[in-house]
């Protein structure tokens, strides 16, 4: 009880950092959960990549549906409905399918690394569409963080033997497109849905995409796979964790971070995700190198400069 009270009494800034680190741990592990929903440990196929994406949205939608029914009356204009639909499709629906497709051709750790494009798209969309101003120090922080991402990608972990990497660039481009959608969603949440609380945005957005998700799942023959594949229950177990913790709960926490901070700060969670993804990869046969450690330090430096340098400078000088 005392721990809960202390958390409530924390400043918004402290809460945001705690939630950011928690989200990095959740989303950093989500990539391997996607893979586990598609393949067994011996690389036997379970669900196809679009089936995993559809099931992820259906299960998360089911969990959040009661909350959506409770607060749907808060939508008072078509513009609000449209903005929530944008958030639902660009922040959840489309990326769910893009990421699972990407993981048919690249490792979970590499997908986590590529996810770090999100802050760049968030910055560009915020600047170009929503006229959000960026300070010079924030821009420098983004450049440093982006350099760390490049270094991390160039020092990508050695893959387990059972993962077959496709030579095509399509899986990589799928992740890049997903991060572009994330950038759109982040800005819409911050600049068009201020009157809604985090749980309302999350539940209503998933409520809007729930029916399309169910339709897609049925069209993809997901029920037949559940009935005929002997590993289906195993796959559903991992997908359920991914849906409930890695999607429904995580998106809710993420929306709280957006409400309490800036879109740039919220999107910086994707700088930490590769770090988590790489360490989780160690348990699945990947190796960590000195170059990766150096890249992680550069990434953390970029996050610090973009979010804390101004505050630290004011306190010191």
N, C-alpha and C positions, 0 to 999 in steps of 0.2 A: 504493500500500500504506500509506503514511504517513497519507494522508487517511482511509482506512478505520479505521486504528488510532485516530486522533484522534476520529473519530465514536463509536467504541466507548467511549472514555474520557470522553466528554461526560456531564454530569449528565442525569438523566431530564427535568428541566425544559427544558434546552437542546434536547435531542432532540425533545421534544414540540413546541416552538415551530417547529423546522425542519420537522418532519413536517406540522405544521398549515399552514404556508405552502405547502409542496409540495402538500398535498391541496387547498388553495384554488385553486392553479393548475390542477390536474388536473380538479377538479369544476367550476371556473369555465368551463373549455373544453368540458365534456361536453354542455352545453346546445346549443351550435352543432353538435356531432357528431350529436346526436339529429336536429336539423333536416336535416343533410346526409344522414342515412340515409333520410329521408322525401321530400326534394325535391332536385332538381338545382339548379344555379346559376340556371337559367332558370325555376325553379319547376315543373318537370315532376315528377309524382308517381313515387315509386319503391316503397317499402314503406309500408303503412298504419301508423298510430301503434301499434296493438296488436301488429303484426308486428315492429316495431322493439323494443318492450318484450320480446316473447318471445325474439327472436333474441339480444338482449343477455343475457338470463338463460341461454339455452342455451350460448352461446359461453363466457361466464364460468364456467358450471358445468363444461363440458368441460375447461377449463384447470385447474380446481381439483379435479376428480374423483380424480386419482391421490393427492392429499394426503388426500382424504376417506376413500379405501379404506385408507390407511396408518394413520389414527388413529381409525377408527370404533369400535374396541374400548374407547376411553376413555369412551364413553357407557355408564354403568353403571345408570342408573335411567330410568324413564319420564319423570320430572320433568325430567331433563337433556335428554332428547330433545324434550320439549314446549317447553322454553325455547329450544333451538336452532331449533326449527321457528318459534317466534314471531319470533326474530331474522331467520330466512331470509325469512319472508313479509312482515313489517312493515318490515324494514330494506332489503329488496331487491326482492322479487317485486311487491308492490302498488305501491310508488313508481315502479318501472320503467314500468308501464302508465299511471299517473297523470300522470307528467311528459311522456311522449310525447303523450298526449291533450292536455295543456295547451298544448303547443307547436304544435298545429294552430290555436290561437286567440290566442296571445300570442307575443311575440318571445322569443328565447333569453335576452337580457339581462334582460328583465322577469321571466322564470321564475327566473333566478338571484337577483334581488332578493327575490322572494317566498319563496325557499328559506330566507331568514333568519328565518322564524317558528320554525325548529327549536329554538333555545335556549329560547324561551318555553315550548313544549310540554314540552321536556325538564325544565325547572324545575318546571312544574306537576305532571307525572306523577311525578317523583321525590319531590316534596313530598307529594302526595295519596295515592299508592299505596305508595311505598317509604319513606315517612316520613323523607326526606332533609332535613336542616336547611340553611337558607340564612342566611348572615349579612346584616346590613343593607347592608354595602358591596357584596356580590354582587348584592343586589336592586337597589341604586342603579345599578350597572354595567349590569345588564340593561335597566333603564329608559332609560338614556342610549343604549345600543346600539339599542334598539327605536325610540327617537326618530330616530336616524340612519337607520334603515330606512324609516321613514315619510317622512322628508325625501327620501331617495333615490328612493322610489317616486313621490313627487309631482314629482320632477325627472327622470322617466323619459326615456331617450334617444329621439330622433326615429327612427322606424322606417324601414328600407329600403322602397322603393316596392313591391317584390314581395311583402312580407308583408301579408296581409290580416288585420286584427285583428277578431275576433268581438265583437259587442256583448254576448253572453251572459256571465254571471259564472261559468259552469260551469268554464271552463279555469282561472280564478283559484282557485276553490274546490278544484279537483283538486290544485293545488300545496299549498294549505293542508292538505288531508287527507293528502297525502304527508308533509308535515313533522310532522303529528301521529303518523303511523306511525313516522317516524324517532325521535321522542321516546320512543315505547314501546320500540323496539329498543335505543336507547342505554342506557336504564335496565335492561333485562333483561341486557344484556352486562355492565354494571358490577356489578349486585347479585345475579345468579343464576348466573353462569358464570365465577366467579373462578378455578376450578381449571384452566380451559382456556387455552391460549396463543392468541395472535392468529391464527396460521395455522390452528389447530384450529377455532376458532369460525367463521372465514371459510369454510374448506373444508367443514366438516360442515353448516353452514347452507345453503350452495349445493348440497351433495349431497342434502339433503332436498327442495329445491325443483326439482332438475334434471328429474325425471320429469314433474312437473306442467308445467314450462316447455316440454318437448318436446311433450307432448300438446296444449297450447294452440297452439304454433307450427304443428303439423300441422292442427289444426282450423281455423286461420285461413287455410289455403291458402298458407302461406309458401313451400313447395317449388314450387308452381305459379308464384308470382311470380318466383322465382329463375330458372325455366326460360323464362318468357315476357317479362319486362321487360328491355329492352335496357340499362337503367341499373343492373340488379341488382348486378353486380360492383362498381360504383362505390359503391353504397349499402352493400354488405357490407364494403367496405374501411373506411368510416367507423364502421360498427357494430362491427367487430372491434376497432378502436382503443378505442372506447368501452367495449367489454366487457372487454378484457384489461387496459388501463391504467386506464380510468376506473371500472371496477367491481371486477374481481378483485384487482388490485394495490392500488387505492385503499382498498377496504374492509379489506384486511389491514393497511395502514398506519394506518387509522383505529382499528382495534381495538387496535393498539399504543399509540396516543395515549390511548385510554380506559383501558387497563391502567396506564399510567404517570401518569395525571392524574385529574381529576374529569370527570364527565359534562358539567358546565357548561363547563369549558375545552374539551373535545372538541367540543361542539356549537357553540362560538364560531367554528369554521371557517366556519360559514354567514354570519358577519359579513363575512368577507373575500371570499367567493365573488361577491357582487354587484360588488365592485370589479374583480375579474378579468373577470367577464362583461361589464361595461361597456367595459373597455379592448379586449377581443377584438371587441366589437361595432363598434369604430371601423373595423376592417378590413372590415366588412360594411355600411358605409354609415350607421352610427349616429353621433351626435355627442355629445361630452361638454361639459357646461356648468359654469359656476362653481358653480351650486347643487349639482351632483353632487359636485364636489370638496369642497365644504363638508360635505355629508352623509357622505362617506367619512371625513372627519376626525372627525366626531361618532361614527361607528361604531367607529373605532379607539380613541377615548377611552373608549367604553363597555367594550370588550374589556380595555383597560388597567386601568380601575377595578375591574372584576369579578375580575381575575386577579392583578394586580400591586400595587394600591394598598396593601394591608395589608403586603406585604413591604417596599415602599419606605418606608412610614411607620416601620416597625420599625428600618430601617437608618439613617434620618435622625434619628429622635428616640429 
